[in-house]
Structures are given as C-alpha cells and as structure tokens.
Amino acid sequence: MSQSVENVIIVGSGPAGLTAAIYTARANLNPLMIEGEEVGGQLMTTTDVENFPGFPDGIMGPDLMTVTRKQAERFGTRFVSRNVTKVDLSSRPFKVWVGENEYQAKSIIISTGASAKYLGLENEKKFLGRGVSACATCDGAFFRDQVVSVIGGGDTAMEEAQFLTRFAKKVYVIHRRDSFRASKIMADRVVSNDKVEVLWNSQLHDVIGDNTGVKKIAVKNVQSNEVQEIDMDGVFIAIGHKPNTEVFKGQLEMDETGYLITKPDNTYTSVDGVFAAGDVQDHVYRQAITAAGTGCMSAIDCERWLEEQEHQ
C-alpha cells in the first residue's frame, strides 16, 4: 500500500471521536480526524457540565471539548475541519471524500453523533443552554425546586419527566395529542405522579425570557387555538434524536431510525474494519462519558484489528 493510505480515519469530533483519537494516536497509528464543521459535537451547545469525572467544579461544554482536542493534538492527531461528503466502504482501502478531496484509510472510526430534534422555534435556539435543554440527565439538577416543562409524548419524554420530578417542584408535560405514544407503564407512572401536570392537545408556541434565561412559555391548545402563558424556569425538548448517518446509508447496517448497529460487546459495524462509537450507535445513554468510553473501545478494537491484518 502506498504511504498515502491512512491507518485510521476518525469521522466526527465529539467526546467519542476525540477519545478514539487520543488512544489511536498514543498507539502510534497517526490518526487523521475529519472533525466536521460543527466541531465538538453536542457539548458545544451545553453550558455547565457537572457530571464529567475529574472536574469537581464543573466545566463548560465547549471548554471540555477544547482541552480534549488539545490532548488529541498533543499525541499527533491531524485534523481536517470540514464535513465528509461521501464514503465508499465497499472495498479496502476505504475511501472518504471531503468535497473534491479523497482520503484513503485501512480502517475507519465513525463518531458523527446524533442531533437532538427541536421544534424549530426561534426562541428555542436562543435560550439553548439558558433554560432550554434536550437532556434531563445532563441538566435536571440545575432546576432544583423550580418549575419545568417537558415537550413530547414518547418514552423519552416520560423518562425525562419522571427524572425531573426528583429535582423540580413541578413538571408540566406538554403533548399535542390526547394520549401518549409512550408505553403504558411509563405513561401511567408520569400521569400518577403528584408533581406532574399534563397539558393534552397542546404545543409549545413560544419561549419567553430575558438575558438571565427562560421566564415563561406560551402554550397553544391545538383544538381551541387558545394561547396561555405559564411561568417557567426550564424547558426540556424530548421529541427524539436523529443520528448523523446520512452519508453511510446503504453501506452500513442501521436500525429503523438510522442508528449504526454495532456487534454485541464491541464497536464493530457490519463492515470489517469500520467501527462506530458514541451517540451515532447509542440511543440509550447519550452521555459525554459513555461516548468517551465507546471511543476508547473503538480505538482498541481498531488497533487490534489492524494488527491482525498485518499478521495475515
């Protein structure tokens, strides 16, 4: 093989990708990371991260990604700060395109993450990290004894609402239909919780606040079109996540929602030599620390796989 074939290309630059970069770089694999234009993943929209081990006083999401990237760089990771536009995983070496530029690799680690789905309201984005969140596990503890709302009606929304009742004094669940899509057991738990009030046939119409954060929400009844304002400290959007796997469609095995399927107990995908880590293959935990953990796993899997190839 010519020298221009990389040992490993890592696609995506959140906690999973950067951890994979640290491990593969320290294993002398000289990784190339195509980090994309939205560098750092979902943590770039998170303000305080208080649950990542090693930071007793917490750390800002973007700061955590900055120091992790520096660590990857220190061990020799090289970066391309553009999006992958096309891949060919049908033969080795694998081919990855960034616009017109073609890169070749013996192995690939995919860590492109997932994006939380939002409603598309202007103020929803404006107050992201200042009262609007898409992760109760990440941010629930900031709303102790406050009033919060959860938007959605599936299992995710039920889990978030249930979790938030540990901290908040009141949780509104706002759902556009007159019954939940969630499993009955989850829905019953939420409905029977004294701290929860369900607003049926309703949708979030607007988020209202000032430079300190969210102060109120406007809720519209979809049947009467009546809009009411409710005092509010936090808004949790729980309408699902979308894995960033468009570019791999038709080449790797995915579940019905587009998450990459990895083999049990490792990070191997359906194509030998292609590994997946982080939220792109994990729709259960979705935490920075679990993404970093699978990033480490993918690097070790990749390193061992490459070693096997050499011996063959």
Secondary structure as GFF3:
##gff-version 3
##sequence-region A 1 312
A	DSSP	beta_strand	5	11	.	.	.	ID=ss1
A	DSSP	alpha_helix	15	26	.	.	.	ID=ss2
A	DSSP	beta_strand	32	34	.	.	.	ID=ss3
A	DSSP	three_ten_helix	41	45	.	.	.	ID=ss4
A	DSSP	beta_strand	48	49	.	.	.	ID=ss5
A	DSSP	beta_strand	59	60	.	.	.	ID=ss6
A	DSSP	alpha_helix	61	74	.	.	.	ID=ss7
A	DSSP	beta_strand	78	80	.	.	.	ID=ss8
A	DSSP	beta_strand	86	88	.	.	.	ID=ss9
A	DSSP	beta_strand	94	98	.	.	.	ID=ss10
A	DSSP	beta_strand	101	110	.	.	.	ID=ss11
A	DSSP	beta_strand	114	116	.	.	.	ID=ss12
A	DSSP	alpha_helix	122	126	.	.	.	ID=ss13
A	DSSP	beta_strand	132	133	.	.	.	ID=ss14
A	DSSP	alpha_helix	136	139	.	.	.	ID=ss15
A	DSSP	three_ten_helix	140	143	.	.	.	ID=ss16
A	DSSP	beta_strand	147	151	.	.	.	ID=ss17
A	DSSP	alpha_helix	155	164	.	.	.	ID=ss18
A	DSSP	beta_strand	170	174	.	.	.	ID=ss19
A	DSSP	alpha_helix	184	191	.	.	.	ID=ss20
A	DSSP	beta_strand	196	199	.	.	.	ID=ss21
A	DSSP	beta_strand	202	210	.	.	.	ID=ss22
A	DSSP	beta_strand	213	221	.	.	.	ID=ss23
A	DSSP	beta_strand	227	231	.	.	.	ID=ss24
A	DSSP	beta_strand	234	237	.	.	.	ID=ss25
A	DSSP	beta_strand	241	243	.	.	.	ID=ss26
A	DSSP	three_ten_helix	246	248	.	.	.	ID=ss27
A	DSSP	beta_strand	274	276	.	.	.	ID=ss28
A	DSSP	three_ten_helix	278	280	.	.	.	ID=ss29
A	DSSP	alpha_helix	288	311	.	.	.	ID=ss30
###
